[in-house]
Amino acid sequence: MSEGIKNGWIGVDLDGCLARYEGWKGIEHIGEPVPAMLDRVHAWIDEGKIVKIFTARIFRRVQLLQMILTGESGIATIAA
């Protein structure tokens, strides 16, 4: 395995992968978590892998992180 892959990170899309997406409901709405994906992300983190969450939303990153970390998004368990 190349060093880039061995020491890299895993990217996870927010809408439709980590959180359910059922159509646009506003910038501050994040769908319910996808349990299987949350389990997978937790497993990667437990294995010491770096996981980065991506989104195509035009949104201030600080606001999105605050929503995730405070539980407003429903996916706060990722930060635990």
Buried (B, 14 or more C-beta within 10 A) or exposed (E): EEEEEEEEEEEBBBBEBBBBBEEEEEEEBBBEBBEEBBEBBBEBBEEEEEBEBEBEBEEEEEEBEEBBBEEBBBBBEBEE
